[in-house]
Amino acid sequence: MFGWIIGLILVVALIVTLGRGDIFQKNTGTPESRNRNSSAMETLKDRYAKGEIGKEEFEEKKAELEKN
């Protein structure tokens, strides 16, 4: 008897969700742009963890950052 109400609510929720773009939203940010707001030390740690820089370069840059 009230099944059509639930169906209507689901259809409205689907339309609202699709209208906002929540379902098909892409992550278009690059790693560099996502790291822009993080501190220099966090960025350095991320690069080291990803293997973008070696231990020696990490230690040098870490020492530089700790001086300031």
Residue pairs with C-beta under 8 A, 6 or more apart in sequence:
17 23
18 24
35 42
35 43
35 46
38 46
40 65
41 62
41 65
44 53
44 58
44 61
44 62
44 65
47 53
47 58
48 55
48 58
53 61
